[in-house]
Amino acid sequence: MRRPALYSSSSSPPPAEVPGQQAQTGPVTEHAPGTRFFSLSNPRLLWAALAVMALLLALSLSLALRPQPRKLTQADIHAAVLKTLETAQLPSAVARAYDTIRPSVVRVTGYGKSKNGKEDVEIGVGTGVVIVDKGIILTNLHVVQGAQTIKVVFSDGLESTAHITGAQPENDLAVLQAHKIPDDMIAATMRSTGDLAPGDHVLAVGYPFGIGPSASAGVISGLKRTFRSPEGKQEMSNLIQFDAAANPGNSGGPLVTMDGEVVGIVTAILNPNQQRSFVGIAFAVPIENAASAVGLTPF
């Protein structure tokens, strides 16, 4: 007896079973919709890739077309320096020389006893310059001669008594030793007069009539000059003549170059009218002579 057919003649026979493989049942499932985005045929992925490439291309072009900074040349440096010199307010040569020498300049005052012998009275005022940082000071002998007490005032305001340690009457020079000195005492720099010439700029710093420190600028008028004091008691030679204003009180002060270096000690003014006022001719002892009064041979 034949069994009835399980499928009609119009339908396909069931697939043959493979030994060891379980037959699939139910409909075949499609891939999840999210996984289709990564397909190369997905138009959204292609547009995104094109957008990234366009952005990278635009960035590359902008970097390539950006103007590169120009290399700095020596001409640029010179132009910048010149512009600075034209616009900046730089101190003058005289101001720089004054700032250099000022810490070494002192006010020197000689005192004597009054007629009743009870009071100290001022008998002379002048200027001095520190040439050794231990408080050794050069000044004029006529500023301190006959004084019973000598006082010096330093640039920072410190006041000290001093005493004479040496003298050179032929050059009207005296050497003082201050009893107290500032902690940051600065000695002046001395320079040879061997290369000085008429017309060189110089600066005289001192206490004219006790006022100062005061600066007056001028030039070297001549070298190896001879001067006789108005009283005719003393003649000095080998002097530096200069035209910077000097008055009583400038005596003993430094005559300096535009580098602030001492080339002389102001010692006298020529005054035909006997009025003790400046008329354009003053004299300084060369620093070589002045230094020898202290026993120094700086050059």
TORKOL-4160 file (C-alpha; in steps of 0.2 Angstrom, whole numbers, padded with zeros to 4 digits, m for minus):
299
<pt num="1" X="0000" Y="0000" Z="0000"/>
<pt num="2" X="0007" Y="0017" Z="m0005"/>
<pt num="3" X="0009" Y="0031" Z="0007"/>
<pt num="4" X="0001" Y="0048" Z="0003"/>
<pt num="5" X="0013" Y="0061" Z="m0004"/>
<pt num="6" X="0017" Y="0074" Z="0009"/>
<pt num="7" X="0019" Y="0088" Z="m0005"/>
<pt num="8" X="0010" Y="0091" Z="m0021"/>
<pt num="9" X="0018" Y="0089" Z="m0038"/>
<pt num="10" X="0018" Y="0108" Z="m0041"/>
<pt num="11" X="0029" Y="0111" Z="m0026"/>
<pt num="12" X="0048" Y="0108" Z="m0025"/>
<pt num="13" X="0054" Y="0094" Z="m0015"/>
<pt num="14" X="0061" Y="0097" Z="0002"/>
<pt num="15" X="0080" Y="0100" Z="0002"/>
<pt num="16" X="0090" Y="0085" Z="0006"/>
<pt num="17" X="0097" Y="0084" Z="0023"/>
<pt num="18" X="0115" Y="0084" Z="0025"/>
<pt num="19" X="0121" Y="0072" Z="0038"/>
<pt num="20" X="0127" Y="0081" Z="0054"/>
<pt num="21" X="0119" Y="0098" Z="0049"/>
<pt num="22" X="0103" Y="0103" Z="0056"/>
<pt num="23" X="0090" Y="0108" Z="0044"/>
<pt num="24" X="0085" Y="0126" Z="0044"/>
<pt num="25" X="0067" Y="0130" Z="0050"/>
<pt num="26" X="0058" Y="0146" Z="0048"/>
<pt num="27" X="0061" Y="0161" Z="0036"/>
<pt num="28" X="0079" Y="0168" Z="0033"/>
<pt num="29" X="0082" Y="0184" Z="0042"/>
<pt num="30" X="0090" Y="0199" Z="0034"/>
<pt num="31" X="0105" Y="0209" Z="0042"/>
<pt num="32" X="0101" Y="0222" Z="0055"/>
<pt num="33" X="0097" Y="0239" Z="0047"/>
<pt num="34" X="0112" Y="0248" Z="0057"/>
<pt num="35" X="0125" Y="0237" Z="0049"/>
<pt num="36" X="0121" Y="0243" Z="0031"/>
<pt num="37" X="0129" Y="0260" Z="0035"/>
<pt num="38" X="0146" Y="0253" Z="0033"/>
<pt num="39" X="0143" Y="0246" Z="0016"/>
<pt num="40" X="0154" Y="0254" Z="0002"/>
<pt num="41" X="0138" Y="0256" Z="m0008"/>
<pt num="42" X="0130" Y="0267" Z="0006"/>
<pt num="43" X="0129" Y="0285" Z="m0001"/>
<pt num="44" X="0130" Y="0293" Z="0016"/>
<pt num="45" X="0147" Y="0285" Z="0019"/>
<pt num="46" X="0153" Y="0291" Z="0002"/>
<pt num="47" X="0147" Y="0309" Z="0005"/>
<pt num="48" X="0155" Y="0309" Z="0023"/>
<pt num="49" X="0172" Y="0304" Z="0015"/>
<pt num="50" X="0170" Y="0317" Z="0002"/>
<pt num="51" X="0167" Y="0331" Z="0015"/>
<pt num="52" X="0182" Y="0325" Z="0025"/>
<pt num="53" X="0193" Y="0325" Z="0010"/>
<pt num="54" X="0187" Y="0343" Z="0005"/>
<pt num="55" X="0190" Y="0349" Z="0022"/>
<pt num="56" X="0208" Y="0343" Z="0022"/>
<pt num="57" X="0211" Y="0350" Z="0005"/>
<pt num="58" X="0205" Y="0367" Z="0010"/>
<pt num="59" X="0216" Y="0367" Z="0025"/>
<pt num="60" X="0231" Y="0362" Z="0015"/>
<pt num="61" X="0228" Y="0376" Z="0003"/>
<pt num="62" X="0226" Y="0389" Z="0016"/>
<pt num="63" X="0242" Y="0384" Z="0024"/>
<pt num="64" X="0251" Y="0384" Z="0008"/>
<pt num="65" X="0244" Y="0401" Z="0003"/>
<pt num="66" X="0248" Y="0409" Z="0020"/>
<pt num="67" X="0262" Y="0422" Z="0017"/>
<pt num="68" X="0278" Y="0417" Z="0026"/>
<pt num="69" X="0287" Y="0429" Z="0038"/>
<pt num="70" X="0301" Y="0438" Z="0030"/>
<pt num="71" X="0318" Y="0434" Z="0036"/>
<pt num="72" X="0326" Y="0448" Z="0047"/>
<pt num="73" X="0341" Y="0456" Z="0039"/>
<pt num="74" X="0355" Y="0467" Z="0045"/>
<pt num="75" X="0347" Y="0482" Z="0036"/>
<pt num="76" X="0331" Y="0479" Z="0047"/>
<pt num="77" X="0341" Y="0479" Z="0063"/>
<pt num="78" X="0350" Y="0495" Z="0058"/>
<pt num="79" X="0334" Y="0504" Z="0054"/>
<pt num="80" X="0326" Y="0498" Z="0071"/>
<pt num="81" X="0341" Y="0505" Z="0080"/>
<pt num="82" X="0341" Y="0521" Z="0070"/>
<pt num="83" X="0322" Y="0523" Z="0074"/>
<pt num="84" X="0325" Y="0520" Z="0093"/>
<pt num="85" X="0339" Y="0533" Z="0093"/>
<pt num="86" X="0328" Y="0546" Z="0084"/>
<pt num="87" X="0313" Y="0543" Z="0096"/>
<pt num="88" X="0321" Y="0539" Z="0113"/>
<pt num="89" X="0325" Y="0552" Z="0125"/>
<pt num="90" X="0343" Y="0547" Z="0129"/>
<pt num="91" X="0354" Y="0557" Z="0142"/>
<pt num="92" X="0367" Y="0568" Z="0135"/>
<pt num="93" X="0385" Y="0565" Z="0136"/>
<pt num="94" X="0387" Y="0578" Z="0150"/>
<pt num="95" X="0373" Y="0570" Z="0160"/>
<pt num="96" X="0381" Y="0553" Z="0159"/>
<pt num="97" X="0398" Y="0561" Z="0164"/>
<pt num="98" X="0389" Y="0569" Z="0179"/>
<pt num="99" X="0381" Y="0553" Z="0185"/>
<pt num="100" X="0397" Y="0544" Z="0184"/>
<pt num="101" X="0407" Y="0556" Z="0194"/>
<pt num="102" X="0394" Y="0562" Z="0207"/>
<pt num="103" X="0396" Y="0548" Z="0219"/>
<pt num="104" X="0414" Y="0553" Z="0221"/>
<pt num="105" X="0412" Y="0571" Z="0224"/>
<pt num="106" X="0411" Y="0579" Z="0242"/>
<pt num="107" X="0408" Y="0596" Z="0249"/>
<pt num="108" X="0423" Y="0601" Z="0260"/>
<pt num="109" X="0422" Y="0615" Z="0273"/>
<pt num="110" X="0435" Y="0622" Z="0285"/>
<pt num="111" X="0431" Y="0628" Z="0302"/>
<pt num="112" X="0440" Y="0640" Z="0314"/>
<pt num="113" X="0436" Y="0647" Z="0331"/>
<pt num="114" X="0427" Y="0663" Z="0333"/>
<pt num="115" X="0434" Y="0678" Z="0341"/>
<pt num="116" X="0428" Y="0673" Z="0358"/>
<pt num="117" X="0435" Y="0655" Z="0355"/>
<pt num="118" X="0419" Y="0647" Z="0359"/>
<pt num="119" X="0411" Y="0644" Z="0342"/>
<pt num="120" X="0416" Y="0636" Z="0326"/>
<pt num="121" X="0415" Y="0647" Z="0311"/>
<pt num="122" X="0416" Y="0643" Z="0293"/>
<pt num="123" X="0433" Y="0650" Z="0285"/>
<pt num="124" X="0432" Y="0641" Z="0269"/>
<pt num="125" X="0421" Y="0630" Z="0258"/>
<pt num="126" X="0426" Y="0620" Z="0242"/>
<pt num="127" X="0425" Y="0603" Z="0234"/>
<pt num="128" X="0435" Y="0587" Z="0235"/>
<pt num="129" X="0435" Y="0571" Z="0225"/>
<pt num="130" X="0437" Y="0553" Z="0232"/>
<pt num="131" X="0452" Y="0544" Z="0223"/>
<pt num="132" X="0453" Y="0529" Z="0235"/>
<pt num="133" X="0438" Y="0520" Z="0241"/>
<pt num="134" X="0445" Y="0520" Z="0259"/>
<pt num="135" X="0440" Y="0539" Z="0260"/>
<pt num="136" X="0456" Y="0547" Z="0253"/>
<pt num="137" X="0451" Y="0564" Z="0246"/>
<pt num="138" X="0460" Y="0576" Z="0235"/>
<pt num="139" X="0456" Y="0595" Z="0237"/>
<pt num="140" X="0464" Y="0612" Z="0236"/>
<pt num="141" X="0476" Y="0617" Z="0250"/>
<pt num="142" X="0469" Y="0634" Z="0251"/>
<pt num="143" X="0452" Y="0627" Z="0255"/>
<pt num="144" X="0457" Y="0619" Z="0272"/>
<pt num="145" X="0473" Y="0628" Z="0276"/>
<pt num="146" X="0472" Y="0635" Z="0294"/>
<pt num="147" X="0456" Y="0626" Z="0298"/>
<pt num="148" X="0455" Y="0618" Z="0315"/>
<pt num="149" X="0441" Y="0607" Z="0310"/>
<pt num="150" X="0438" Y="0600" Z="0293"/>
<pt num="151" X="0421" Y="0592" Z="0288"/>
<pt num="152" X="0416" Y="0583" Z="0272"/>
<pt num="153" X="0399" Y="0578" Z="0266"/>
<pt num="154" X="0397" Y="0564" Z="0254"/>
<pt num="155" X="0385" Y="0562" Z="0240"/>
<pt num="156" X="0373" Y="0551" Z="0250"/>
<pt num="157" X="0372" Y="0565" Z="0264"/>
<pt num="158" X="0384" Y="0556" Z="0276"/>
<pt num="159" X="0394" Y="0570" Z="0285"/>
<pt num="160" X="0411" Y="0566" Z="0293"/>
<pt num="161" X="0426" Y="0575" Z="0300"/>
<pt num="162" X="0443" Y="0573" Z="0291"/>
<pt num="163" X="0461" Y="0577" Z="0293"/>
<pt num="164" X="0475" Y="0582" Z="0282"/>
<pt num="165" X="0487" Y="0568" Z="0278"/>
<pt num="166" X="0498" Y="0576" Z="0265"/>
<pt num="167" X="0500" Y="0592" Z="0255"/>
<pt num="168" X="0508" Y="0598" Z="0239"/>
<pt num="169" X="0509" Y="0617" Z="0241"/>
<pt num="170" X="0517" Y="0620" Z="0224"/>
<pt num="171" X="0501" Y="0614" Z="0216"/>
<pt num="172" X="0489" Y="0620" Z="0230"/>
<pt num="173" X="0484" Y="0602" Z="0234"/>
<pt num="174" X="0479" Y="0594" Z="0250"/>
<pt num="175" X="0476" Y="0575" Z="0254"/>
<pt num="176" X="0462" Y="0572" Z="0267"/>
<pt num="177" X="0457" Y="0556" Z="0276"/>
<pt num="178" X="0439" Y="0555" Z="0280"/>
<pt num="179" X="0435" Y="0547" Z="0297"/>
<pt num="180" X="0418" Y="0540" Z="0291"/>
<pt num="181" X="0414" Y="0534" Z="0274"/>
<pt num="182" X="0398" Y="0527" Z="0266"/>
<pt num="183" X="0396" Y="0508" Z="0265"/>
<pt num="184" X="0395" Y="0509" Z="0246"/>
<pt num="185" X="0409" Y="0522" Z="0244"/>
<pt num="186" X="0414" Y="0524" Z="0225"/>
<pt num="187" X="0431" Y="0531" Z="0221"/>
<pt num="188" X="0433" Y="0541" Z="0205"/>
<pt num="189" X="0442" Y="0534" Z="0190"/>
<pt num="190" X="0458" Y="0544" Z="0185"/>
<pt num="191" X="0464" Y="0546" Z="0167"/>
<pt num="192" X="0480" Y="0552" Z="0159"/>
<pt num="193" X="0481" Y="0569" Z="0152"/>
<pt num="194" X="0493" Y="0563" Z="0138"/>
<pt num="195" X="0480" Y="0563" Z="0124"/>
<pt num="196" X="0470" Y="0578" Z="0130"/>
<pt num="197" X="0469" Y="0592" Z="0116"/>
<pt num="198" X="0461" Y="0609" Z="0115"/>
<pt num="199" X="0443" Y="0607" Z="0110"/>
<pt num="200" X="0440" Y="0591" Z="0120"/>
<pt num="201" X="0424" Y="0592" Z="0130"/>
<pt num="202" X="0426" Y="0593" Z="0149"/>
<pt num="203" X="0415" Y="0594" Z="0164"/>
<pt num="204" X="0418" Y="0603" Z="0181"/>
<pt num="205" X="0408" Y="0597" Z="0196"/>
<pt num="206" X="0409" Y="0606" Z="0213"/>
<pt num="207" X="0401" Y="0617" Z="0225"/>
<pt num="208" X="0402" Y="0635" Z="0219"/>
<pt num="209" X="0398" Y="0647" Z="0233"/>
<pt num="210" X="0393" Y="0631" Z="0243"/>
<pt num="211" X="0379" Y="0627" Z="0231"/>
<pt num="212" X="0379" Y="0610" Z="0223"/>
<pt num="213" X="0385" Y="0598" Z="0218"/>
<pt num="214" X="0384" Y="0609" Z="0202"/>
<pt num="215" X="0389" Y="0604" Z="0185"/>
<pt num="216" X="0397" Y="0616" Z="0171"/>
<pt num="217" X="0402" Y="0610" Z="0154"/>
<pt num="218" X="0415" Y="0617" Z="0143"/>
<pt num="219" X="0431" Y="0613" Z="0133"/>
<pt num="220" X="0449" Y="0612" Z="0135"/>
<pt num="221" X="0456" Y="0629" Z="0130"/>
<pt num="222" X="0475" Y="0625" Z="0132"/>
<pt num="223" X="0488" Y="0615" Z="0140"/>
<pt num="224" X="0504" Y="0618" Z="0150"/>
<pt num="225" X="0498" Y="0635" Z="0156"/>
<pt num="226" X="0506" Y="0645" Z="0169"/>
<pt num="227" X="0496" Y="0655" Z="0182"/>
<pt num="228" X="0501" Y="0667" Z="0196"/>
<pt num="229" X="0490" Y="0670" Z="0210"/>
<pt num="230" X="0482" Y="0688" Z="0212"/>
<pt num="231" X="0493" Y="0691" Z="0227"/>
<pt num="232" X="0508" Y="0686" Z="0217"/>
<pt num="233" X="0514" Y="0674" Z="0231"/>
<pt num="234" X="0513" Y="0658" Z="0220"/>
<pt num="235" X="0516" Y="0653" Z="0202"/>
<pt num="236" X="0510" Y="0637" Z="0196"/>
<pt num="237" X="0514" Y="0629" Z="0179"/>
<pt num="238" X="0509" Y="0614" Z="0168"/>
<pt num="239" X="0491" Y="0618" Z="0171"/>
<pt num="240" X="0475" Y="0614" Z="0161"/>
<pt num="241" X="0466" Y="0629" Z="0155"/>
<pt num="242" X="0447" Y="0626" Z="0152"/>
<pt num="243" X="0432" Y="0637" Z="0150"/>
<pt num="244" X="0418" Y="0628" Z="0160"/>
<pt num="245" X="0411" Y="0640" Z="0173"/>
<pt num="246" X="0421" Y="0639" Z="0189"/>
<pt num="247" X="0418" Y="0650" Z="0204"/>
<pt num="248" X="0424" Y="0651" Z="0222"/>
<pt num="249" X="0419" Y="0634" Z="0230"/>
<pt num="250" X="0423" Y="0624" Z="0214"/>
<pt num="251" X="0441" Y="0624" Z="0221"/>
<pt num="252" X="0447" Y="0606" Z="0223"/>
<pt num="253" X="0433" Y="0598" Z="0212"/>
<pt num="254" X="0436" Y="0586" Z="0198"/>
<pt num="255" X="0438" Y="0591" Z="0180"/>
<pt num="256" X="0432" Y="0576" Z="0170"/>
<pt num="257" X="0430" Y="0569" Z="0152"/>
<pt num="258" X="0414" Y="0564" Z="0145"/>
<pt num="259" X="0417" Y="0547" Z="0151"/>
<pt num="260" X="0417" Y="0554" Z="0169"/>
<pt num="261" X="0436" Y="0551" Z="0172"/>
<pt num="262" X="0446" Y="0564" Z="0181"/>
<pt num="263" X="0460" Y="0573" Z="0172"/>
<pt num="264" X="0462" Y="0587" Z="0183"/>
<pt num="265" X="0459" Y="0596" Z="0200"/>
<pt num="266" X="0451" Y="0613" Z="0198"/>
<pt num="267" X="0462" Y="0625" Z="0207"/>
<pt num="268" X="0461" Y="0643" Z="0201"/>
<pt num="269" X="0451" Y="0656" Z="0190"/>
<pt num="270" X="0459" Y="0671" Z="0181"/>
<pt num="271" X="0450" Y="0686" Z="0187"/>
<pt num="272" X="0457" Y="0703" Z="0181"/>
<pt num="273" X="0443" Y="0713" Z="0189"/>
<pt num="274" X="0447" Y="0706" Z="0206"/>
<pt num="275" X="0428" Y="0702" Z="0209"/>
<pt num="276" X="0430" Y="0684" Z="0211"/>
<pt num="277" X="0418" Y="0680" Z="0197"/>
<pt num="278" X="0420" Y="0668" Z="0182"/>
<pt num="279" X="0426" Y="0677" Z="0166"/>
<pt num="280" X="0429" Y="0661" Z="0156"/>
<pt num="281" X="0447" Y="0656" Z="0161"/>
<pt num="282" X="0450" Y="0643" Z="0174"/>
<pt num="283" X="0464" Y="0631" Z="0178"/>
<pt num="284" X="0466" Y="0614" Z="0184"/>
<pt num="285" X="0481" Y="0604" Z="0190"/>
<pt num="286" X="0484" Y="0588" Z="0179"/>
<pt num="287" X="0479" Y="0572" Z="0188"/>
<pt num="288" X="0496" Y="0565" Z="0186"/>
<pt num="289" X="0503" Y="0579" Z="0198"/>
<pt num="290" X="0488" Y="0578" Z="0210"/>
<pt num="291" X="0490" Y="0559" Z="0211"/>
<pt num="292" X="0508" Y="0561" Z="0216"/>
<pt num="293" X="0503" Y="0570" Z="0231"/>
<pt num="294" X="0495" Y="0554" Z="0237"/>
<pt num="295" X="0510" Y="0544" Z="0232"/>
<pt num="296" X="0500" Y="0536" Z="0217"/>
<pt num="297" X="0507" Y="0533" Z="0200"/>
<pt num="298" X="0491" Y="0529" Z="0191"/>
<pt num="299" X="0498" Y="0530" Z="0173"/>
